[in-house]
Amino acid sequence: MIRRIITIDEDKCVGCGLCAEACHEGAIGMVNGKAKLLREDYCDGLGDCLPACPVDAISFVEREAPAYDEEAVKKAKMQKEGATLPCGCPGTQSKSLERTEAPVAAAPVSSQLQQWPVQIKLVPVNAPYFDGANLLIAADCTAYAYGNFHQDFIRNRITLIGCPKLDQGDYTEKLTAIISNNNIKSVTVVRMEVPCCGGIEFAAKRAIQASGKFLPWQVVTIGLDGRILEE
């Protein structure tokens, strides 16, 4: 039958997983860090996922597609209940991490934090500590996953943290204002390997571009086991 159904532009998709969370029917899932329409018969064509996408990667098309199967959707929800969250986001799946006992440190590790507040939404745009700053933009889970976070990332940087999955809205406008209105020397983005962290990486990149400045920048990806996967 010809009906309205969503289509996802993989080139635009940043892998944030917000559309999968917004899709109550479970039609969308994350595959290799990209959103996919996994079940056409689960898509009701109402588009709850459209406003959730921060990069406008989702749109409607009219094409040949299976009819929406409401009974199949209900059955799938019942099967998944209690196993994983309905959004199917890899970042929400429970996992135990095995650790070997580490030796106790000889002395307490000193904090390297140079300013307050650190939340992207709370920090003032024209704070004096931004003058000449090396900026760290980090997903808040990274400091818990990576053991030496203060020494390797916070030290000698001004720190901004956030969670694109839990915070309302997009960070791009705030980060653009900070970079545009201050003498920022460099930008380091630290994210987790889970798809939803793509939102903070994308916002930082777009902010640098929008500022019109040519800054040295890098993205570091931390694995769930605490290893650095990419930099």
Sequence and secondary structure as in RCSB ss.txt:
>XXXX:A:sequence
MIRRIITIDEDKCVGCGLCAEACHEGAIGMVNGKAKLLREDYCDGLGDCLPACPVDAISFVEREAPAYDEEAVKK
AKMQKEGATLPCGCPGTQSKSLERTEAPVAAAPVSSQLQQWPVQIKLVPVNAPYFDGANLLIAADCTAYAYGNFH
QDFIRNRITLIGCPKLDQGDYTEKLTAIISNNNIKSVTVVRMEVPCCGGIEFAAKRAIQASGKFLPWQVVTIGLD
GRILEE
>XXXX:A:secstr
 EEEEEEE TTT     HHHHH TT  EEEETTEEEE  GGG  SS TTTTT TT  EEEEEEE     HHHHHH
HHHHHTTTS TT  GGGS            SS       SS  BTTTS TT GGGTT EEEEEETTHHHHSTTHI
IIIITTSEEEEE TTTSSS SHHHHHHHHHHS   EEEEEEESSGGGHHHHHHHHHHHHHHT    EEEEEE TT
S EEE 
